[in-house]
Amino acid sequence: MQDIATELGLSITTVSFVLNGKSEAMGISKATVKKVNDLILKKGYNPNSAARILRTGKSNTIALIVEDIGNHFFGNIAKIIELEANKNGYKVFFSSTEGDNHIAKSLIAAMQQSAVDGFIITATSGLEDEIIKLKKEKKPFILIDRLLPGIDTDYVGVDNFFGAYELTNHLLLNGYKKIGFVSITSDMSQMIDRKRGYESALKNKKVHIDERLILEVPFSETGEVITASIQKYLKENKNIDAVFFATNYLGLLGIEAIQLNKLKIGKNIGIVSFDDHDVFRLMTPAITVAAQPITEIASRTIELLLKKLGKGKKSGVHVSEIIKPDIIIRNSSPKKKR
């Protein structure tokens, strides 16, 4: 750094900020950043990560462990977190659990060995011991999207109950009475709250909860199997006049099943989905959704983690942020004709 600073007529501090990805945050011009990076390339300078960790105790890396990085929701969350982390000098390691507790445990262990500075985790069922261990070791982490009941942690997520209640209530107000609910078999908080919201809306309107209209499919099943299950479910419940899909990927598979059953969305059957998707917006008719405020969730999550990673005395008070989803009414759930 001293050689680079001397050759370019800069301070060592400025060179350090550039090397650690903090140039934008510190107001260093793009021209200066280019000069430093060009000279680094010319000289073949490569920082020694292991030496930096030994010297500073920090790796300037964050582990983001989610259910499925290829999912629309998690993919967009990851993009925003990476951008904000980079602005503050951190790199992000991405990984997916596929909802498998064993994979989640092994990923946390691997990231610990890689000396990441902090974690952002979408918890799987049965991950309580690992989360408690991270707390005891005072490792900075934030849970995102789902809570582990009984464990006091920092958490950012959406109000799943509110979103599900509002979607179901919207269908009821539009005259639908036989409302199906398609979800995954799960004991995770977000799925439980979505089902609870659906059932509470029915109860409040004094509509009988018919268990035959509730379909839960294993998360691990292939798309083809889930589509076939939804097809069968619709054939066996011909009285269904609307379906609430608890996730966007179930909604996409459900639309395929509906079309294979020769039903017309908005005419023969109304549908709504938790989570938006580009396809939902572009369809005819477009699909009514509870859209998760992805930018707000991701930005708040990385902001909280960066605060925990920063210097200074930690308060010990955990932050739990529940953000309401946006209910977007489209043409897939029109008022029923009497």
Summary of the structure (lengths in Angstrom):
residues: 338
radius of gyration: 24.0
end to end distance: 76.4
largest distance: 81.3
contacts: 1083
relative contact order: 0.11
helix: 46%
strand: 17%
